[in-house]
Each structure stands twice: as structure tokens, then as C-alpha cells.
């Protein structure tokens, strides 16, 4: 990440997930625009270190460092807020451990941000397993049945409550 100092009232959000896929496959799924759009959001911009990216309808920022296939560091900018995201991939047998660190994170944003990342990482798991519909995630989500959208909303709220409980 960068050498920023954390201000009072900020936190470091860390999520760790194991995927049954090679490190190279997970790397490609999180960095290839053609694959990222299948489980997350469309991305545009200059997708190399020093370049700026934009996730459709969400954040943008700068790609700070890229060490294929093990680590990518970027800024996460929404409105006036700029934070850092670091994703590390470690091979572990026939699986890959992904560690996402997002910091500094104002404490009041941790539950919602944590839930957002968790839902995305669940979608990545389903994508890698071949369990998602064809096409862009934003399109198949928009075409989902109301009960499926309600279930996803319930899951997001449950995850946010769990993040609140962790922060106690």
C-alpha cells in the first residue's frame, strides 16, 4: 500500500478468501476487463501502473503497483474520499488465498464497504466455479427475479450486521 498514516477513527478492513483455482486464474479474473465484468463491474481507463481506472457506477483511482500474479495496489476514490486497496494472491496447493486490504477506512464506512467487498468476492467464487450466468454481471443482476434481488439484499444486510458486530 502507500505510506499514508491513519487518522483517528479509521480502520483497516481485511478480508481473506480461499478459491479453488490457480493463482494465475484468479489473477486473470481480477485484472482482465473481459473477465472482471462477468462477476464485478465494467472497468475502463489506462490499466497499468501509474494509470487511472474507473469502475462503472462506483469508484475510480490510480493503479499504484502491479506485481503479476501476486499483488496489485490501487487507490480507491469516491467523491472526496481516497483510500488504498491492496490485493494479494498466494498459491496454496490447488487453491489460491486472496487477501484484500482496504485502508484507511473511516469506521462508519466499514460495515457497508465490508459487505460490498464480501458480495463481490462471493461472486468471484461463483464465477471461478462456473456458476454465474453468461454476460455482464450488471446485466444479469438487473434481469434477476425480484425474489433473487431481495435475497441478495438480505445477504448484504446480514454481512453488514456481522461487520458491525466485529467492530463491536
N, CA and C of each residue as an Amber inpcrd file, in Angstrom:
protein
   504
   0.8430000  -1.1600000   0.0000000   0.0000000   0.0000000   0.0000000
   0.8960000   1.2330000   0.0000000   0.3320000   2.3640000   0.2350000
   1.1380000   3.5680000   0.2880000   1.6080000   3.7780000   1.7140000
   2.3710000   4.8330000   1.9390000   2.8710000   5.0830000   3.2850000
   1.9940000   6.0750000   4.0440000   0.7090000   6.1210000   3.7300000
  -0.2160000   7.0180000   4.4230000  -0.3080000   6.6530000   5.8970000
  -0.4660000   7.6620000   6.7430000  -0.7130000   7.4200000   8.1650000
  -2.2170000   7.4630000   8.3990000  -2.6810000   6.5800000   9.2450000
  -4.1070000   6.5200000   9.5290000  -4.4840000   7.6170000  10.5110000
  -5.6430000   8.2040000  10.2690000  -6.1590000   9.2250000  11.1590000
  -7.0130000   8.5620000  12.2320000  -7.2060000   9.2820000  13.3420000
  -8.0740000   8.7720000  14.4000000  -9.4430000   8.4470000  13.8150000
 -10.0320000   7.3550000  14.2620000 -11.3590000   6.9740000  13.7880000
 -11.3550000   6.1960000  12.4890000 -10.1760000   5.7680000  12.0340000
 -10.1240000   4.9810000  10.8110000  -9.7390000   3.5430000  11.1360000
 -10.0320000   2.6710000  10.2120000  -9.7810000   1.2500000  10.4110000
  -9.1340000   0.6730000   9.1620000  -8.6260000  -0.5220000   9.3100000
  -8.1040000  -1.2900000   8.1880000  -9.0340000  -2.4720000   7.9880000
  -9.6940000  -2.5370000   6.8530000 -10.6130000  -3.6150000   6.5290000
  -9.8040000  -4.7070000   5.8230000  -9.8490000  -5.9260000   6.3420000
  -9.1080000  -7.0380000   5.7390000 -10.0640000  -8.2130000   5.5460000
 -10.1070000  -8.7150000   4.3250000 -10.9320000  -9.8820000   4.0030000
 -10.0270000 -10.9190000   3.3440000 -10.1440000 -12.1450000   3.8120000
  -9.3460000 -13.2360000   3.2490000 -10.2910000 -14.3240000   2.7620000
 -10.0720000 -14.7750000   1.5290000 -10.9040000 -15.8150000   0.9150000
 -10.0130000 -16.8370000   0.2140000 -10.4640000 -18.0820000   0.2310000
  -9.7640000 -19.1670000  -0.4830000 -10.6070000 -19.5600000  -1.6930000
  -9.9410000 -19.6690000  -2.8420000 -10.6110000 -20.0580000  -4.0820000
  -9.9870000 -21.3360000  -4.6250000 -10.8240000 -22.2200000  -5.1420000
 -10.3380000 -23.4530000  -5.7750000  -9.9910000 -23.1430000  -7.2200000
  -8.8740000 -22.4570000  -7.3820000  -8.3820000 -22.0620000  -8.7070000
  -6.9080000 -21.7180000  -8.5550000  -6.1920000 -21.7820000  -9.6610000
  -4.7770000 -21.4170000  -9.6020000  -4.6270000 -19.9130000  -9.3750000
  -3.4810000 -19.5260000  -8.8750000  -3.2090000 -18.1070000  -8.6510000
  -3.2940000 -17.3430000  -9.9620000  -2.8080000 -17.9370000 -11.0440000
  -2.8440000 -17.2780000 -12.3510000  -4.2920000 -17.0630000 -12.8290000
  -5.1570000 -18.0420000 -12.5730000  -6.5530000 -17.9120000 -12.9820000
  -7.2600000 -16.8280000 -12.1650000  -7.0290000 -16.8030000 -10.8580000
  -7.6360000 -15.7680000 -10.0140000  -7.1040000 -14.4050000 -10.4330000
  -5.7960000 -14.3130000 -10.6670000  -5.2100000 -13.0420000 -11.1110000
  -5.8900000 -12.5360000 -12.3830000  -6.0320000 -13.4230000 -13.3360000
  -6.6570000 -13.0340000 -14.6040000  -8.1120000 -12.5990000 -14.3840000
  -8.8240000 -13.2950000 -13.4950000 -10.2300000 -12.9590000 -13.2340000
 -10.3790000 -11.5920000 -12.5670000  -9.3720000 -11.1610000 -11.7850000
  -9.4870000  -9.8620000 -11.1010000  -8.8270000  -8.7210000 -11.8690000
  -8.0720000  -9.0320000 -12.9210000  -7.3730000  -7.9630000 -13.6530000
  -7.7660000  -7.8500000 -15.1200000  -8.3630000  -8.8530000 -15.6970000
  -8.7500000  -8.8190000 -17.1020000 -10.1220000  -8.1540000 -17.2320000
 -10.2290000  -7.0440000 -17.9600000 -11.5360000  -6.3840000 -18.1080000
 -12.6220000  -7.3120000 -18.6330000 -12.2600000  -8.2380000 -19.5190000
 -13.2350000  -9.1540000 -20.1030000 -13.7850000 -10.1280000 -19.0690000
 -12.9870000 -10.4590000 -18.0680000 -13.4450000 -11.3810000 -17.0250000
 -14.0110000 -10.6310000 -15.8240000 -13.4430000  -9.5010000 -15.4770000
 -13.9070000  -8.7050000 -14.3380000 -15.3740000  -8.3210000 -14.4980000
 -15.7760000  -7.9740000 -15.6920000 -17.1580000  -7.5600000 -15.9750000
 -18.1560000  -8.7000000 -15.7640000 -17.7030000  -9.9270000 -15.8040000
 -18.5870000 -11.0860000 -15.6430000 -19.0520000 -11.2650000 -14.2020000
 -18.2160000 -10.8410000 -13.2290000 -18.5760000 -11.0520000 -11.8180000
 -18.6040000  -9.7720000 -10.9890000 -18.0710000  -8.6600000 -11.5270000
 -17.9870000  -7.4260000 -10.7370000 -18.5890000  -6.2750000 -11.5270000
 -17.7540000  -5.3880000 -12.0250000 -18.2260000  -4.2040000 -12.7420000
 -17.3930000  -3.9750000 -13.9980000 -17.9730000  -3.2940000 -14.9900000
 -17.1700000  -2.8840000 -16.1430000 -16.0840000  -1.8970000 -15.6850000
 -14.9010000  -2.0410000 -16.2580000 -13.7750000  -1.1860000 -15.9100000
 -13.2340000  -0.5410000 -17.1790000 -12.7790000   0.6860000 -17.0510000
 -12.1740000   1.3870000 -18.1880000 -10.9810000   2.1840000 -17.6770000
 -10.1870000   2.6720000 -18.6170000  -9.0590000   3.5210000 -18.2710000
  -7.7380000   2.9550000 -18.7400000  -6.6700000   3.5080000 -18.2100000
  -5.3000000   3.1090000 -18.5040000  -4.8980000   2.0820000 -17.4530000
  -5.0720000   0.8060000 -17.7730000  -4.9750000  -0.2730000 -16.7900000
  -3.5590000  -0.8070000 -16.6510000  -2.6750000   0.0840000 -16.2190000
  -1.2840000  -0.2970000 -15.9490000  -0.7810000   0.6040000 -14.8200000
   0.3310000   0.2240000 -14.1630000   0.8380000   1.0420000 -13.0620000
   1.0090000   2.5030000 -13.4840000   0.4980000   3.3880000 -12.6250000
   0.5190000   4.8120000 -12.9150000  -0.7020000   5.2900000 -13.6720000
  -1.4780000   4.3650000 -14.2330000  -2.6740000   4.7270000 -14.9860000
  -3.8770000   4.8880000 -14.0740000  -4.9010000   5.4890000 -14.6080000
  -6.1400000   5.7010000 -13.8620000  -7.2230000   4.7840000 -14.4200000
  -8.0270000   4.2290000 -13.5150000  -9.1100000   3.3230000 -13.8850000
 -10.4320000   3.9030000 -13.4120000 -11.5250000   3.3580000 -13.9250000
 -12.8720000   3.7420000 -13.4850000 -13.7450000   2.5020000 -13.5230000
 -14.3830000   2.1820000 -12.3830000 -15.3670000   1.1090000 -12.3150000
 -16.7320000   1.7390000 -12.5250000 -17.4670000   1.2520000 -13.5130000
 -18.7500000   1.8500000 -13.8790000 -19.6880000   1.9520000 -12.6730000
 -20.1440000   3.1730000 -12.3940000 -21.0860000   3.3990000 -11.3160000
 -20.5160000   3.2720000  -9.9260000 -19.1800000   3.2430000  -9.7980000
 -18.5910000   3.0440000  -8.4820000 -17.3540000   3.9150000  -8.3330000
 -16.2530000   3.3370000  -7.9800000 -15.0230000   4.0640000  -7.6760000
 -14.1050000   4.1550000  -8.8850000 -13.1030000   4.9550000  -8.7270000
 -12.0120000   5.0620000  -9.6870000 -10.7460000   5.3070000  -8.8940000
  -9.6540000   5.5100000  -9.5900000  -8.4080000   5.7920000  -8.8930000
  -7.2160000   5.5120000  -9.7650000  -6.0930000   5.3350000  -9.0960000
  -4.8230000   5.0820000  -9.7760000  -4.3410000   3.6800000  -9.4590000
  -3.8000000   3.0100000 -10.4510000  -3.1460000   1.7280000 -10.2240000
  -1.7200000   2.0500000  -9.7850000  -1.4400000   1.7810000  -8.5230000
  -0.1670000   2.1810000  -7.9180000   0.9330000   1.1860000  -8.2560000
   0.6350000  -0.1150000  -8.0650000   1.6570000  -1.1450000  -8.2770000
   0.9700000  -2.4160000  -8.7550000   1.6710000  -3.1490000  -9.5980000
   1.1260000  -4.3930000 -10.1370000   2.2720000  -5.4010000 -10.2490000
   2.2250000  -6.4390000  -9.4430000   3.2440000  -7.4740000  -9.4530000
   2.5600000  -8.8020000  -9.7990000   2.3880000  -9.0420000 -11.1190000
   1.6760000 -10.2150000 -11.6080000   2.4150000 -11.4880000 -11.2580000
   1.7660000 -12.5080000 -10.7740000   0.3590000 -12.6870000 -10.4320000
   0.1130000 -12.6570000  -8.9260000   0.8550000 -11.8310000  -8.1970000
   0.7430000 -11.9230000  -6.7430000   0.1670000 -10.7060000  -6.0330000
   0.2520000  -9.5090000  -6.6300000  -0.1700000  -8.3450000  -5.8640000
  -0.5380000  -7.1760000  -6.7680000  -1.6140000  -6.4860000  -6.3990000
  -1.9910000  -5.2520000  -7.0710000  -2.4120000  -4.2460000  -6.0060000
  -1.9480000  -3.0300000  -6.1610000  -2.2400000  -1.9500000  -5.2220000
  -2.8220000  -0.7850000  -6.0090000  -3.9050000  -0.2040000  -5.4770000
  -4.5350000   0.9130000  -6.1640000  -5.1900000   1.8540000  -5.1680000
  -5.4350000   3.0700000  -5.6310000  -6.2240000   3.9780000  -4.8110000
  -7.6860000   3.7370000  -5.1330000  -8.5390000   4.0120000  -4.1570000
  -9.9820000   3.8230000  -4.2820000 -10.6110000   5.1710000  -3.9770000
 -11.0710000   5.8450000  -5.0280000 -11.5530000   7.2120000  -4.8860000
 -13.0410000   7.2900000  -5.1950000 -13.7900000   7.8150000  -4.2150000
 -15.2200000   8.0710000  -4.3760000 -15.4660000   9.4570000  -3.7960000
 -15.9490000  10.3480000  -4.6310000 -16.1560000  11.7230000  -4.1750000
 -14.8450000  12.3190000  -3.6900000 -14.8550000  12.8510000  -2.4810000
 -13.6530000  13.4660000  -1.8960000 -12.7920000  12.4540000  -1.1480000
 -13.2870000  11.2370000  -0.9620000 -12.5660000  10.2450000  -0.1700000
 -11.6180000   9.4260000  -1.0480000 -10.3790000   9.2970000  -0.5800000
  -9.3980000   8.4600000  -1.2660000  -8.7650000   7.5180000  -0.2480000
  -8.8770000   6.2290000  -0.5290000  -8.3060000   5.2050000   0.3320000
  -7.4450000   4.2910000  -0.5390000  -6.8590000   3.2950000   0.0640000
  -5.9790000   2.3750000  -0.6530000  -6.5210000   0.9620000  -0.5930000
  -6.3790000   0.2410000  -1.6870000  -6.7610000  -1.1680000  -1.7460000
  -5.5430000  -1.9650000  -2.1890000  -5.2660000  -3.0340000  -1.4570000
  -4.1870000  -3.9520000  -1.7940000  -4.7740000  -5.3500000  -1.8770000
  -4.5420000  -6.0320000  -2.9950000  -4.9920000  -7.4170000  -3.1540000
  -3.7570000  -8.2780000  -3.3390000  -3.6280000  -9.2820000  -2.4660000
  -2.5160000 -10.2340000  -2.5470000  -3.0740000 -11.6180000  -2.8280000
  -2.3800000 -12.3520000  -3.6940000  -2.7450000 -13.7250000  -4.0230000
  -1.5950000 -14.6440000  -3.6490000  -1.9180000 -15.6920000  -2.8900000
  -0.9130000 -16.6820000  -2.5040000  -1.3820000 -18.0630000  -2.9380000
  -0.5310000 -18.7650000  -3.6700000  -0.8390000 -20.1350000  -4.0610000
  -0.8000000 -21.0120000  -2.8130000  -1.7490000 -21.9400000  -2.7200000
  -1.8120000 -22.8640000  -1.5900000  -2.3230000 -24.1980000  -2.1160000
  -1.4040000 -25.0270000  -2.5840000  -1.7840000 -26.2960000  -3.2030000
  -2.5530000 -26.0260000  -4.4780000  -3.7560000 -26.6130000  -4.5830000
  -4.5740000 -26.4040000  -5.7790000  -5.5410000 -25.2260000  -5.5960000
  -5.3130000 -24.4330000  -4.5610000  -6.1610000 -23.2750000  -4.2780000
  -5.3320000 -22.0000000  -4.2560000  -6.0390000 -20.8820000  -4.1470000
  -5.4120000 -19.5700000  -4.0320000  -6.0700000 -18.8290000  -2.8870000
  -5.2500000 -18.2180000  -2.0370000  -5.7550000 -17.3920000  -0.9540000
  -5.6370000 -15.9380000  -1.3970000  -6.7900000 -15.2550000  -1.4260000
  -6.8530000 -13.8440000  -1.7750000  -7.0210000 -13.0590000  -0.4770000
  -6.1520000 -12.0710000  -0.2630000  -6.2790000 -11.1710000   0.8790000
  -6.4680000  -9.7700000   0.3430000  -7.5980000  -9.1520000   0.7010000
  -7.9240000  -7.7980000   0.2930000  -7.8230000  -6.9040000   1.5290000
  -7.0270000  -5.8450000   1.4150000  -6.8950000  -4.8660000   2.4880000
  -7.3330000  -3.5170000   1.9420000  -8.2730000  -2.8800000   2.6340000
  -8.7890000  -1.5700000   2.2210000  -8.6030000  -0.6360000   3.4200000
  -7.7750000   0.4090000   3.2500000  -7.4670000   1.2990000   4.3710000
  -6.9070000   2.6250000   3.8580000  -6.8760000   3.6640000   4.6330000
  -7.6090000   3.7860000   5.8860000  -9.0920000   3.9380000   5.5930000
  -9.8790000   3.3210000   6.4060000 -11.3190000   3.2870000   6.1950000
 -11.9940000   3.9750000   7.3760000 -12.7120000   5.0760000   7.1380000
 -13.4590000   5.6690000   8.2470000 -14.3620000   4.6120000   8.8750000
 -14.3150000   4.4820000  10.1870000 -15.0160000   3.4220000  10.9010000
 -16.4680000   3.2640000  10.5200000 -17.1680000   4.3740000  10.2760000
 -18.5960000   4.2740000   9.9600000 -18.8450000   3.6620000   8.5830000
 -17.8170000   3.5950000   7.7280000 -17.9850000   3.0230000   6.4030000
 -17.6190000   1.5360000   6.3310000 -17.0180000   0.9970000   7.3990000
 -16.5450000  -0.3820000   7.3720000 -17.6740000  -1.3850000   7.1310000
 -18.8250000  -1.3200000   7.8280000 -19.8640000  -2.3380000   7.5780000
 -20.3480000  -2.3690000   6.1260000 -20.6530000  -1.2270000   5.5570000
 -21.1400000  -1.2010000   4.1750000 -20.0710000  -1.5800000   3.1750000
 -18.8550000  -1.0730000   3.3850000 -17.7530000  -1.4070000   2.4770000
 -17.3950000  -2.8790000   2.5950000 -17.3560000  -3.3800000   3.8240000
 -17.0760000  -4.8030000   4.0320000 -18.1000000  -5.6750000   3.3420000
 -19.3840000  -5.3100000   3.4840000 -20.4410000  -6.0780000   2.8300000
 -20.3010000  -6.0170000   1.3130000 -19.9720000  -4.8430000   0.7820000
 -19.7860000  -4.7070000  -0.6650000 -18.6650000  -5.5940000  -1.1810000
 -17.5200000  -5.5550000  -0.4900000 -16.4080000  -6.4090000  -0.9130000
 -16.7770000  -7.8930000  -0.7650000 -17.4130000  -8.2530000   0.3560000
 -17.7860000  -9.6580000   0.5740000 -18.6900000 -10.1620000  -0.5510000
 -19.6930000  -9.3670000  -0.9240000 -20.5900000  -9.7920000  -2.0050000
 -19.8340000  -9.9540000  -3.3140000 -18.9170000  -9.0350000  -3.5930000
 -18.1050000  -9.1600000  -4.8010000 -17.2440000 -10.4080000  -4.7810000
 -16.6510000 -10.7080000  -3.6310000 -15.7710000 -11.8720000  -3.5430000
 -16.5490000 -13.1860000  -3.5790000 -17.7990000 -13.1680000  -3.1160000
 -18.6720000 -14.3350000  -3.2830000 -18.9670000 -14.5300000  -4.7690000
 -19.2410000 -13.4260000  -5.4720000 -19.4910000 -13.5130000  -6.9150000
 -18.2570000 -14.0380000  -7.6450000 -17.0620000 -13.6160000  -7.2210000
 -15.8200000 -14.1350000  -7.8270000 -15.7370000 -15.6450000  -7.6340000
 -16.0610000 -16.1170000  -6.4460000 -16.0340000 -17.5560000  -6.1800000
 -16.9950000 -18.3070000  -7.1200000 -18.1980000 -17.7660000  -7.2690000
 -19.1800000 -18.3920000  -8.1620000 -18.7190000 -18.3300000  -9.6130000
 -18.1060000 -17.2150000  -9.9850000 -17.6020000 -17.0840000 -11.3590000
 -16.5150000 -18.1280000 -11.6310000 -15.5550000 -18.2370000 -10.7280000
 -14.4540000 -19.1860000 -10.9160000 -14.9590000 -20.6260000 -10.9670000
 -16.0670000 -20.9020000 -10.2730000 -16.6460000 -22.2510000 -10.2670000
 -17.5580000 -22.4910000 -11.4720000 -17.7740000 -21.4560000 -12.2930000
 -18.6360000 -21.5960000 -13.4560000 -20.1160000 -21.5300000 -13.1170000
 -20.4620000 -20.9230000 -11.9680000 -21.8410000 -20.9090000 -11.5030000
 -22.5940000 -19.6030000 -11.7670000 -22.0500000 -18.7080000 -12.5770000
 -22.7400000 -17.4600000 -12.8970000 -23.2940000 -17.5080000 -14.3180000
 -24.3630000 -16.7580000 -14.5750000 -24.9060000 -16.6950000 -15.9360000
 -23.8860000 -16.0670000 -16.8940000 -24.1000000 -16.2730000 -18.1660000
 -23.2570000 -15.6330000 -19.1790000 -23.5190000 -14.1350000 -19.1870000
 -22.5790000 -13.3680000 -19.6880000 -22.7660000 -11.9300000 -19.8520000
 -22.2460000 -11.1150000 -18.6940000 -22.4930000  -9.8200000 -18.7760000
 -22.0290000  -8.8720000 -17.7700000 -22.8410000  -9.0150000 -16.4870000
 -22.1640000  -8.9570000 -15.3560000 -22.8470000  -9.0800000 -14.0660000
 -23.9250000  -8.0140000 -13.9070000 -23.6420000  -6.7680000 -14.3160000
 -24.6440000  -5.7060000 -14.1510000 -25.9110000  -6.0150000 -14.9460000
 -25.7750000  -6.7140000 -16.0730000 -26.9430000  -7.0470000 -16.8880000
 -27.7420000  -8.1990000 -16.2880000 -27.0530000  -9.2770000 -15.8810000
 -27.8270000 -10.3930000 -15.3420000 -28.3870000 -10.0800000 -13.9680000
 -27.7430000  -9.1940000 -13.2070000 -28.3250000  -8.7670000 -11.9250000
 -29.5990000  -7.9630000 -12.1870000 -29.5220000  -7.0350000 -13.1520000
 -30.6970000  -6.2050000 -13.4820000 -31.8680000  -7.0470000 -13.9670000
 -31.5750000  -8.1720000 -14.6070000 -32.6300000  -9.0370000 -15.1340000
 -33.0820000 -10.0990000 -14.1300000 -32.5140000 -10.0700000 -12.9310000
 -32.8590000 -11.0770000 -11.9160000 -34.2940000 -10.9190000 -11.4410000
 -34.8490000 -12.0100000 -11.0270000 -36.2030000 -12.0070000 -10.4630000
 -36.2090000 -11.2250000  -9.1520000 -37.3050000 -10.5730000  -8.8340000
 -37.3890000  -9.7840000  -7.5990000 -37.0120000 -10.5650000  -6.3450000
 -37.4060000 -11.8410000  -6.2820000 -37.0680000 -12.6320000  -5.0910000
 -35.5610000 -12.8790000  -4.9800000 -34.8710000 -12.9950000  -6.1320000
 -33.4150000 -13.1510000  -6.1120000 -32.7430000 -11.8620000  -5.6490000
 -33.2540000 -10.7240000  -6.1060000 -32.7140000  -9.4360000  -5.6730000
 -32.9620000  -9.2240000  -4.1850000 -34.1220000  -9.6190000  -3.6960000
 -34.4280000  -9.4940000  -2.2740000 -33.4920000 -10.3750000  -1.4440000
 -33.2100000 -11.5730000  -1.9310000 -32.3000000 -12.4730000  -1.2230000
 -30.8960000 -11.8820000  -1.1780000 -30.4520000 -11.2750000  -2.2780000
 -29.1340000 -10.6360000  -2.3020000 -29.0930000  -9.4600000  -1.3360000
 -30.1640000  -8.6820000  -1.2770000 -30.2400000  -7.5580000  -0.3390000
 -30.2000000  -8.0530000   1.1000000 -30.9160000  -9.1290000   1.3890000
 -30.9030000  -9.7130000   2.7340000 -29.4950000 -10.1730000   3.1070000
 -28.7980000 -10.8060000   2.1520000 -27.4340000 -11.2530000   2.4030000
 -26.5250000 -10.0570000   2.6800000 -26.6490000  -8.9970000   1.8990000
 -25.8330000  -7.7960000   2.1160000 -26.0790000  -7.2110000   3.5040000
 -27.3330000  -7.1560000   3.9080000 -27.6580000  -6.6160000   5.2320000
 -27.1270000  -7.5010000   6.3470000 -27.1960000  -8.8290000   6.1520000
 -26.6590000  -9.7570000   7.1460000 -25.1510000  -9.5780000   7.2830000
 -24.4480000  -9.4760000   6.1510000 -23.0000000  -9.2940000   6.1770000
 -22.6530000  -7.9660000   6.8600000 -23.3930000  -6.9000000   6.5530000
 -23.1360000  -5.6010000   7.1880000 -23.3400000  -5.6960000   8.6950000
 -24.3780000  -6.4130000   9.1360000 -24.6050000  -6.5900000  10.5850000
 -23.4320000  -7.3310000  11.2220000 -22.8930000  -8.3150000  10.5120000
 -21.7540000  -9.0640000  11.0490000 -20.5190000  -8.1730000  11.1580000
 -20.3340000  -7.2640000  10.1700000 -19.2220000  -6.3220000  10.2710000
 -19.4070000  -5.3910000  11.4660000 -20.6380000  -4.9460000  11.7150000
 -20.9200000  -4.0990000  12.8760000 -20.5780000  -4.8640000  14.1560000
 -20.9620000  -6.1480000  14.2140000 -20.6820000  -6.9640000  15.4040000
 -19.1800000  -7.1170000  15.6160000 -18.4190000  -7.2770000  14.5370000
 -16.9680000  -7.4100000  14.6520000 -16.3530000  -6.1360000  15.2360000
 -16.8900000  -5.0120000  14.8210000 -16.3640000  -3.7250000  15.2990000
 -16.7890000  -3.4350000  16.7270000 -17.8590000  -4.1440000  17.1610000
 -18.3990000  -4.0850000  18.4930000 -18.4380000  -2.7820000  19.1340000
